[in-house]
Amino acid sequence: MATKAMNLKLEESRINEVKTVAHVFHKTITDVVNEALDDYLKRAKQDPFYRLTANVEAASEDETNEILSQIDSLSDDDLKISTVKRFKA
């Protein structure tokens, strides 16, 4: 898998904390960040907002607000996705 470098701006205390944790677990900072991102992305992709809007490439502010208000009114049963259909314009 190809990798690329990326710069992150973090508070110095956060950097030191990550370094300490990585050292204790004998990992690199990259390993710690990748594990944290994997966990975050897994949770984010389960979020109803993501699941309902991930295929919406461009929505106006009004459309976004309408989607959000509809999501807020849904019950947990309503948010269970049983099928996914993708449409191309």
Jmol script that loads the backbone (N, CA, C; Angstrom):
load data "model"
ATOM      1  N   MET A   1       0.856  -1.177   0.000  1.00  0.00           N
ATOM      2  CA  MET A   1       0.000   0.000   0.000  1.00  0.00           C
ATOM      3  C   MET A   1       0.900   1.237   0.000  1.00  0.00           C
ATOM      4  N   ALA A   2       0.587   2.185  -0.842  1.00  0.00           N
ATOM      5  CA  ALA A   2       1.360   3.419  -0.920  1.00  0.00           C
ATOM      6  C   ALA A   2       1.082   4.282   0.303  1.00  0.00           C
ATOM      7  N   THR A   3       2.098   4.944   0.756  1.00  0.00           N
ATOM      8  CA  THR A   3       1.933   5.857   1.891  1.00  0.00           C
ATOM      9  C   THR A   3       2.400   7.236   1.486  1.00  0.00           C
ATOM     10  N   LYS A   4       1.853   8.245   2.152  1.00  0.00           N
ATOM     11  CA  LYS A   4       2.238   9.632   1.938  1.00  0.00           C
ATOM     12  C   LYS A   4       2.472  10.269   3.288  1.00  0.00           C
ATOM     13  N   ALA A   5       3.292  11.287   3.303  1.00  0.00           N
ATOM     14  CA  ALA A   5       3.552  12.036   4.532  1.00  0.00           C
ATOM     15  C   ALA A   5       2.477  13.101   4.707  1.00  0.00           C
ATOM     16  N   MET A   6       2.194  13.417   5.970  1.00  0.00           N
ATOM     17  CA  MET A   6       1.188  14.422   6.281  1.00  0.00           C
ATOM     18  C   MET A   6       1.650  15.199   7.506  1.00  0.00           C
ATOM     19  N   ASN A   7       1.426  16.481   7.515  1.00  0.00           N
ATOM     20  CA  ASN A   7       1.761  17.299   8.674  1.00  0.00           C
ATOM     21  C   ASN A   7       0.525  17.488   9.539  1.00  0.00           C
ATOM     22  N   LEU A   8       0.708  17.361  10.842  1.00  0.00           N
ATOM     23  CA  LEU A   8      -0.366  17.620  11.792  1.00  0.00           C
ATOM     24  C   LEU A   8       0.081  18.710  12.750  1.00  0.00           C
ATOM     25  N   LYS A   9      -0.806  19.613  13.059  1.00  0.00           N
ATOM     26  CA  LYS A   9      -0.495  20.639  14.047  1.00  0.00           C
ATOM     27  C   LYS A   9      -1.241  20.281  15.327  1.00  0.00           C
ATOM     28  N   LEU A  10      -0.468  19.993  16.369  1.00  0.00           N
ATOM     29  CA  LEU A  10      -1.034  19.617  17.662  1.00  0.00           C
ATOM     30  C   LEU A  10      -0.382  20.451  18.745  1.00  0.00           C
ATOM     31  N   GLU A  11      -1.105  20.613  19.834  1.00  0.00           N
ATOM     32  CA  GLU A  11      -0.512  21.291  20.976  1.00  0.00           C
ATOM     33  C   GLU A  11       0.661  20.461  21.470  1.00  0.00           C
ATOM     34  N   GLU A  12       1.683  21.138  21.972  1.00  0.00           N
ATOM     35  CA  GLU A  12       2.888  20.446  22.420  1.00  0.00           C
ATOM     36  C   GLU A  12       2.570  19.396  23.475  1.00  0.00           C
ATOM     37  N   SER A  13       1.641  19.696  24.368  1.00  0.00           N
ATOM     38  CA  SER A  13       1.287  18.733  25.412  1.00  0.00           C
ATOM     39  C   SER A  13       0.670  17.474  24.810  1.00  0.00           C
ATOM     40  N   ARG A  14      -0.107  17.629  23.755  1.00  0.00           N
ATOM     41  CA  ARG A  14      -0.710  16.478  23.080  1.00  0.00           C
ATOM     42  C   ARG A  14       0.367  15.627  22.421  1.00  0.00           C
ATOM     43  N   ILE A  15       1.326  16.282  21.777  1.00  0.00           N
ATOM     44  CA  ILE A  15       2.434  15.567  21.140  1.00  0.00           C
ATOM     45  C   ILE A  15       3.206  14.759  22.173  1.00  0.00           C
ATOM     46  N   ASN A  16       3.511  15.390  23.295  1.00  0.00           N
ATOM     47  CA  ASN A  16       4.244  14.690  24.353  1.00  0.00           C
ATOM     48  C   ASN A  16       3.456  13.511  24.898  1.00  0.00           C
ATOM     49  N   GLU A  17       2.150  13.679  25.022  1.00  0.00           N
ATOM     50  CA  GLU A  17       1.305  12.589  25.513  1.00  0.00           C
ATOM     51  C   GLU A  17       1.316  11.405  24.537  1.00  0.00           C
ATOM     52  N   VAL A  18       1.217  11.699  23.259  1.00  0.00           N
ATOM     53  CA  VAL A  18       1.235  10.641  22.242  1.00  0.00           C
ATOM     54  C   VAL A  18       2.594   9.936  22.246  1.00  0.00           C
ATOM     55  N   LYS A  19       3.663  10.705  22.350  1.00  0.00           N
ATOM     56  CA  LYS A  19       4.999  10.106  22.404  1.00  0.00           C
ATOM     57  C   LYS A  19       5.133   9.171  23.594  1.00  0.00           C
ATOM     58  N   THR A  20       4.629   9.604  24.749  1.00  0.00           N
ATOM     59  CA  THR A  20       4.721   8.784  25.964  1.00  0.00           C
ATOM     60  C   THR A  20       3.954   7.478  25.802  1.00  0.00           C
ATOM     61  N   VAL A  21       2.729   7.571  25.315  1.00  0.00           N
ATOM     62  CA  VAL A  21       1.907   6.372  25.134  1.00  0.00           C
ATOM     63  C   VAL A  21       2.552   5.442  24.106  1.00  0.00           C
ATOM     64  N   ALA A  22       3.018   5.993  23.010  1.00  0.00           N
ATOM     65  CA  ALA A  22       3.659   5.174  21.977  1.00  0.00           C
ATOM     66  C   ALA A  22       4.880   4.456  22.551  1.00  0.00           C
ATOM     67  N   HIS A  23       5.672   5.164  23.326  1.00  0.00           N
ATOM     68  CA  HIS A  23       6.870   4.569  23.919  1.00  0.00           C
ATOM     69  C   HIS A  23       6.512   3.415  24.859  1.00  0.00           C
ATOM     70  N   VAL A  24       5.505   3.630  25.712  1.00  0.00           N
ATOM     71  CA  VAL A  24       5.103   2.593  26.670  1.00  0.00           C
ATOM     72  C   VAL A  24       4.669   1.317  25.950  1.00  0.00           C
ATOM     73  N   PHE A  25       3.962   1.470  24.858  1.00  0.00           N
ATOM     74  CA  PHE A  25       3.461   0.305  24.122  1.00  0.00           C
ATOM     75  C   PHE A  25       4.397  -0.148  23.007  1.00  0.00           C
ATOM     76  N   HIS A  26       5.608   0.432  22.961  1.00  0.00           N
ATOM     77  CA  HIS A  26       6.607   0.076  21.952  1.00  0.00           C
ATOM     78  C   HIS A  26       6.045   0.203  20.539  1.00  0.00           C
ATOM     79  N   LYS A  27       5.413   1.338  20.299  1.00  0.00           N
ATOM     80  CA  LYS A  27       4.843   1.622  18.985  1.00  0.00           C
ATOM     81  C   LYS A  27       5.406   2.945  18.481  1.00  0.00           C
ATOM     82  N   THR A  28       5.225   3.174  17.205  1.00  0.00           N
ATOM     83  CA  THR A  28       5.581   4.468  16.639  1.00  0.00           C
ATOM     84  C   THR A  28       4.397   5.417  16.815  1.00  0.00           C
ATOM     85  N   ILE A  29       4.670   6.686  16.699  1.00  0.00           N
ATOM     86  CA  ILE A  29       3.581   7.674  16.754  1.00  0.00           C
ATOM     87  C   ILE A  29       2.620   7.428  15.592  1.00  0.00           C
ATOM     88  N   THR A  30       3.152   7.047  14.445  1.00  0.00           N
ATOM     89  CA  THR A  30       2.307   6.732  13.290  1.00  0.00           C
ATOM     90  C   THR A  30       1.349   5.594  13.618  1.00  0.00           C
ATOM     91  N   ASP A  31       1.844   4.564  14.305  1.00  0.00           N
ATOM     92  CA  ASP A  31       0.968   3.446  14.691  1.00  0.00           C
ATOM     93  C   ASP A  31      -0.165   3.922  15.592  1.00  0.00           C
ATOM     94  N   VAL A  32       0.164   4.752  16.564  1.00  0.00           N
ATOM     95  CA  VAL A  32      -0.852   5.252  17.497  1.00  0.00           C
ATOM     96  C   VAL A  32      -1.899   6.088  16.757  1.00  0.00           C
ATOM     97  N   VAL A  33      -1.442   6.979  15.885  1.00  0.00           N
ATOM     98  CA  VAL A  33      -2.364   7.830  15.124  1.00  0.00           C
ATOM     99  C   VAL A  33      -3.226   6.985  14.196  1.00  0.00           C
ATOM    100  N   ASN A  34      -2.628   6.007  13.518  1.00  0.00           N
ATOM    101  CA  ASN A  34      -3.408   5.147  12.618  1.00  0.00           C
ATOM    102  C   ASN A  34      -4.470   4.353  13.373  1.00  0.00           C
ATOM    103  N   GLU A  35      -4.120   3.823  14.551  1.00  0.00           N
ATOM    104  CA  GLU A  35      -5.105   3.085  15.347  1.00  0.00           C
ATOM    105  C   GLU A  35      -6.249   4.003  15.783  1.00  0.00           C
ATOM    106  N   ALA A  36      -5.902   5.217  16.192  1.00  0.00           N
ATOM    107  CA  ALA A  36      -6.933   6.174  16.606  1.00  0.00           C
ATOM    108  C   ALA A  36      -7.834   6.542  15.427  1.00  0.00           C
ATOM    109  N   LEU A  37      -7.247   6.754  14.261  1.00  0.00           N
ATOM    110  CA  LEU A  37      -8.037   7.070  13.071  1.00  0.00           C
ATOM    111  C   LEU A  37      -8.925   5.908  12.658  1.00  0.00           C
ATOM    112  N   ASP A  38      -8.404   4.687  12.734  1.00  0.00           N
ATOM    113  CA  ASP A  38      -9.222   3.515  12.412  1.00  0.00           C
ATOM    114  C   ASP A  38     -10.450   3.458  13.313  1.00  0.00           C
ATOM    115  N   ASP A  39     -10.245   3.666  14.617  1.00  0.00           N
ATOM    116  CA  ASP A  39     -11.370   3.645  15.565  1.00  0.00           C
ATOM    117  C   ASP A  39     -12.356   4.766  15.261  1.00  0.00           C
ATOM    118  N   TYR A  40     -11.842   5.967  15.027  1.00  0.00           N
ATOM    119  CA  TYR A  40     -12.714   7.112  14.750  1.00  0.00           C
ATOM    120  C   TYR A  40     -13.525   6.890  13.470  1.00  0.00           C
ATOM    121  N   LEU A  41     -12.854   6.459  12.407  1.00  0.00           N
ATOM    122  CA  LEU A  41     -13.549   6.265  11.132  1.00  0.00           C
ATOM    123  C   LEU A  41     -14.614   5.183  11.225  1.00  0.00           C
ATOM    124  N   LYS A  42     -14.326   4.124  11.961  1.00  0.00           N
ATOM    125  CA  LYS A  42     -15.317   3.058  12.145  1.00  0.00           C
ATOM    126  C   LYS A  42     -16.570   3.620  12.832  1.00  0.00           C
ATOM    127  N   ARG A  43     -16.370   4.403  13.902  1.00  0.00           N
ATOM    128  CA  ARG A  43     -17.515   5.005  14.611  1.00  0.00           C
ATOM    129  C   ARG A  43     -18.238   6.020  13.732  1.00  0.00           C
ATOM    130  N   ALA A  44     -17.472   6.848  13.031  1.00  0.00           N
ATOM    131  CA  ALA A  44     -18.077   7.900  12.199  1.00  0.00           C
ATOM    132  C   ALA A  44     -18.941   7.302  11.098  1.00  0.00           C
ATOM    133  N   LYS A  45     -18.501   6.207  10.516  1.00  0.00           N
ATOM    134  CA  LYS A  45     -19.256   5.594   9.424  1.00  0.00           C
ATOM    135  C   LYS A  45     -20.523   4.912   9.904  1.00  0.00           C
ATOM    136  N   GLN A  46     -20.653   4.702  11.207  1.00  0.00           N
ATOM    137  CA  GLN A  46     -21.885   4.155  11.776  1.00  0.00           C
ATOM    138  C   GLN A  46     -22.868   5.254  12.169  1.00  0.00           C
ATOM    139  N   ASP A  47     -22.411   6.487  12.177  1.00  0.00           N
ATOM    140  CA  ASP A  47     -23.261   7.613  12.550  1.00  0.00           C
ATOM    141  C   ASP A  47     -24.382   7.773  11.528  1.00  0.00           C
ATOM    142  N   PRO A  48     -25.622   7.942  11.993  1.00  0.00           N
ATOM    143  CA  PRO A  48     -26.746   8.074  11.051  1.00  0.00           C
ATOM    144  C   PRO A  48     -26.558   9.203  10.047  1.00  0.00           C
ATOM    145  N   PHE A  49     -26.009  10.322  10.468  1.00  0.00           N
ATOM    146  CA  PHE A  49     -25.806  11.432   9.536  1.00  0.00           C
ATOM    147  C   PHE A  49     -24.886  11.008   8.395  1.00  0.00           C
ATOM    148  N   TYR A  50     -23.791  10.344   8.723  1.00  0.00           N
ATOM    149  CA  TYR A  50     -22.866   9.880   7.682  1.00  0.00           C
ATOM    150  C   TYR A  50     -23.556   8.881   6.761  1.00  0.00           C
ATOM    151  N   ARG A  51     -24.234   7.917   7.367  1.00  0.00           N
ATOM    152  CA  ARG A  51     -24.869   6.870   6.569  1.00  0.00           C
ATOM    153  C   ARG A  51     -25.935   7.431   5.640  1.00  0.00           C
ATOM    154  N   LEU A  52     -26.616   8.478   6.050  1.00  0.00           N
ATOM    155  CA  LEU A  52     -27.679   9.029   5.221  1.00  0.00           C
ATOM    156  C   LEU A  52     -27.191  10.076   4.224  1.00  0.00           C
ATOM    157  N   THR A  53     -26.002  10.616   4.435  1.00  0.00           N
ATOM    158  CA  THR A  53     -25.547  11.693   3.558  1.00  0.00           C
ATOM    159  C   THR A  53     -24.240  11.393   2.830  1.00  0.00           C
ATOM    160  N   ALA A  54     -23.636  10.240   3.055  1.00  0.00           N
ATOM    161  CA  ALA A  54     -22.334   9.935   2.448  1.00  0.00           C
ATOM    162  C   ALA A  54     -22.376   9.971   0.926  1.00  0.00           C
ATOM    163  N   ASN A  55     -23.522   9.683   0.351  1.00  0.00           N
ATOM    164  CA  ASN A  55     -23.628   9.662  -1.113  1.00  0.00           C
ATOM    165  C   ASN A  55     -24.113  10.981  -1.692  1.00  0.00           C
ATOM    166  N   VAL A  56     -24.308  11.974  -0.839  1.00  0.00           N
ATOM    167  CA  VAL A  56     -24.748  13.286  -1.304  1.00  0.00           C
ATOM    168  C   VAL A  56     -23.498  14.121  -1.549  1.00  0.00           C
ATOM    169  N   GLU A  57     -23.180  14.346  -2.801  1.00  0.00           N
ATOM    170  CA  GLU A  57     -21.932  15.033  -3.120  1.00  0.00           C
ATOM    171  C   GLU A  57     -22.007  16.525  -2.865  1.00  0.00           C
ATOM    172  N   ALA A  58     -23.099  17.156  -3.196  1.00  0.00           N
ATOM    173  CA  ALA A  58     -23.212  18.597  -3.013  1.00  0.00           C
ATOM    174  C   ALA A  58     -24.644  18.936  -2.628  1.00  0.00           C
ATOM    175  N   ALA A  59     -24.791  19.533  -1.476  1.00  0.00           N
ATOM    176  CA  ALA A  59     -26.119  19.946  -1.022  1.00  0.00           C
ATOM    177  C   ALA A  59     -26.036  21.395  -0.567  1.00  0.00           C
ATOM    178  N   SER A  60     -27.097  22.136  -0.837  1.00  0.00           N
ATOM    179  CA  SER A  60     -27.126  23.520  -0.392  1.00  0.00           C
ATOM    180  C   SER A  60     -27.309  23.560   1.122  1.00  0.00           C
ATOM    181  N   GLU A  61     -27.151  24.722   1.706  1.00  0.00           N
ATOM    182  CA  GLU A  61     -27.342  24.858   3.154  1.00  0.00           C
ATOM    183  C   GLU A  61     -28.776  24.500   3.539  1.00  0.00           C
ATOM    184  N   ASP A  62     -29.741  24.923   2.732  1.00  0.00           N
ATOM    185  CA  ASP A  62     -31.142  24.592   3.009  1.00  0.00           C
ATOM    186  C   ASP A  62     -31.379  23.085   2.942  1.00  0.00           C
ATOM    187  N   GLU A  63     -30.800  22.427   1.928  1.00  0.00           N
ATOM    188  CA  GLU A  63     -30.954  20.981   1.811  1.00  0.00           C
ATOM    189  C   GLU A  63     -30.312  20.264   2.995  1.00  0.00           C
ATOM    190  N   THR A  64     -29.147  20.718   3.396  1.00  0.00           N
ATOM    191  CA  THR A  64     -28.460  20.122   4.543  1.00  0.00           C
ATOM    192  C   THR A  64     -29.289  20.280   5.803  1.00  0.00           C
ATOM    193  N   ASN A  65     -29.835  21.477   6.029  1.00  0.00           N
ATOM    194  CA  ASN A  65     -30.675  21.708   7.213  1.00  0.00           C
ATOM    195  C   ASN A  65     -31.925  20.838   7.189  1.00  0.00           C
ATOM    196  N   GLU A  66     -32.501  20.651   6.002  1.00  0.00           N
ATOM    197  CA  GLU A  66     -33.677  19.789   5.884  1.00  0.00           C
ATOM    198  C   GLU A  66     -33.317  18.344   6.228  1.00  0.00           C
ATOM    199  N   ILE A  67     -32.197  17.869   5.708  1.00  0.00           N
ATOM    200  CA  ILE A  67     -31.744  16.505   6.013  1.00  0.00           C
ATOM    201  C   ILE A  67     -31.523  16.354   7.510  1.00  0.00           C
ATOM    202  N   LEU A  68     -30.844  17.315   8.124  1.00  0.00           N
ATOM    203  CA  LEU A  68     -30.570  17.245   9.566  1.00  0.00           C
ATOM    204  C   LEU A  68     -31.842  17.249  10.392  1.00  0.00           C
ATOM    205  N   SER A  69     -32.812  18.060  10.009  1.00  0.00           N
ATOM    206  CA  SER A  69     -34.063  18.092  10.778  1.00  0.00           C
ATOM    207  C   SER A  69     -34.820  16.781  10.640  1.00  0.00           C
ATOM    208  N   GLN A  70     -34.752  16.159   9.466  1.00  0.00           N
ATOM    209  CA  GLN A  70     -35.401  14.858   9.287  1.00  0.00           C
ATOM    210  C   GLN A  70     -34.682  13.777  10.086  1.00  0.00           C
ATOM    211  N   ILE A  71     -33.357  13.834  10.127  1.00  0.00           N
ATOM    212  CA  ILE A  71     -32.592  12.860  10.902  1.00  0.00           C
ATOM    213  C   ILE A  71     -32.931  12.986  12.386  1.00  0.00           C
ATOM    214  N   ASP A  72     -33.018  14.214  12.884  1.00  0.00           N
ATOM    215  CA  ASP A  72     -33.319  14.442  14.304  1.00  0.00           C
ATOM    216  C   ASP A  72     -34.663  13.856  14.707  1.00  0.00           C
ATOM    217  N   SER A  73     -35.590  13.766  13.761  1.00  0.00           N
ATOM    218  CA  SER A  73     -36.932  13.281  14.100  1.00  0.00           C
ATOM    219  C   SER A  73     -37.063  11.758  13.986  1.00  0.00           C
ATOM    220  N   LEU A  74     -36.008  11.072  13.552  1.00  0.00           N
ATOM    221  CA  LEU A  74     -36.075   9.622  13.366  1.00  0.00           C
ATOM    222  C   LEU A  74     -35.834   8.869  14.669  1.00  0.00           C
ATOM    223  N   SER A  75     -36.498   7.739  14.809  1.00  0.00           N
ATOM    224  CA  SER A  75     -36.271   6.862  15.958  1.00  0.00           C
ATOM    225  C   SER A  75     -35.112   5.919  15.640  1.00  0.00           C
ATOM    226  N   ASP A  76     -34.656   5.178  16.645  1.00  0.00           N
ATOM    227  CA  ASP A  76     -33.587   4.205  16.409  1.00  0.00           C
ATOM    228  C   ASP A  76     -34.012   3.163  15.375  1.00  0.00           C
ATOM    229  N   ASP A  77     -35.276   2.734  15.419  1.00  0.00           N
ATOM    230  CA  ASP A  77     -35.768   1.773  14.432  1.00  0.00           C
ATOM    231  C   ASP A  77     -35.740   2.362  13.027  1.00  0.00           C
ATOM    232  N   ASP A  78     -36.071   3.656  12.923  1.00  0.00           N
ATOM    233  CA  ASP A  78     -36.035   4.312  11.617  1.00  0.00           C
ATOM    234  C   ASP A  78     -34.626   4.361  11.043  1.00  0.00           C
ATOM    235  N   LEU A  79     -33.631   4.420  11.922  1.00  0.00           N
ATOM    236  CA  LEU A  79     -32.248   4.592  11.479  1.00  0.00           C
ATOM    237  C   LEU A  79     -31.568   3.291  11.065  1.00  0.00           C
ATOM    238  N   LYS A  80     -32.228   2.164  11.273  1.00  0.00           N
ATOM    239  CA  LYS A  80     -31.649   0.903  10.837  1.00  0.00           C
ATOM    240  C   LYS A  80     -31.766   0.810   9.330  1.00  0.00           C
ATOM    241  N   ILE A  81     -30.636   0.609   8.668  1.00  0.00           N
ATOM    242  CA  ILE A  81     -30.624   0.529   7.206  1.00  0.00           C
ATOM    243  C   ILE A  81     -30.703  -0.934   6.797  1.00  0.00           C
ATOM    244  N   SER A  82     -31.722  -1.253   6.020  1.00  0.00           N
ATOM    245  CA  SER A  82     -31.874  -2.637   5.589  1.00  0.00           C
ATOM    246  C   SER A  82     -31.321  -2.858   4.193  1.00  0.00           C
ATOM    247  N   THR A  83     -31.337  -1.831   3.373  1.00  0.00           N
ATOM    248  CA  THR A  83     -30.777  -1.941   2.026  1.00  0.00           C
ATOM    249  C   THR A  83     -30.142  -0.603   1.644  1.00  0.00           C
ATOM    250  N   VAL A  84     -29.246  -0.657   0.692  1.00  0.00           N
ATOM    251  CA  VAL A  84     -28.607   0.541   0.164  1.00  0.00           C
ATOM    252  C   VAL A  84     -28.758   0.522  -1.336  1.00  0.00           C
ATOM    253  N   LYS A  85     -29.210   1.615  -1.896  1.00  0.00           N
ATOM    254  CA  LYS A  85     -29.311   1.752  -3.344  1.00  0.00           C
ATOM    255  C   LYS A  85     -28.577   3.009  -3.753  1.00  0.00           C
ATOM    256  N   ARG A  86     -27.778   2.914  -4.786  1.00  0.00           N
ATOM    257  CA  ARG A  86     -27.020   4.054  -5.295  1.00  0.00           C
ATOM    258  C   ARG A  86     -27.539   4.399  -6.676  1.00  0.00           C
ATOM    259  N   PHE A  87     -27.757   5.675  -6.891  1.00  0.00           N
ATOM    260  CA  PHE A  87     -28.248   6.164  -8.167  1.00  0.00           C
ATOM    261  C   PHE A  87     -27.223   7.099  -8.760  1.00  0.00           C
ATOM    262  N   LYS A  88     -27.008   6.975 -10.046  1.00  0.00           N
ATOM    263  CA  LYS A  88     -26.109   7.877 -10.752  1.00  0.00           C
ATOM    264  C   LYS A  88     -26.933   8.757 -11.665  1.00  0.00           C
ATOM    265  N   ALA A  89     -26.597  10.030 -11.648  1.00  0.00           N
ATOM    266  CA  ALA A  89     -27.330  10.973 -12.501  1.00  0.00           C
ATOM    267  C   ALA A  89     -26.831  10.963 -13.902  1.00  0.00           C
TER     268      ALA A  89
END
end "model"
wireframe off; spacefill off
backbone 0.3
color backbone group
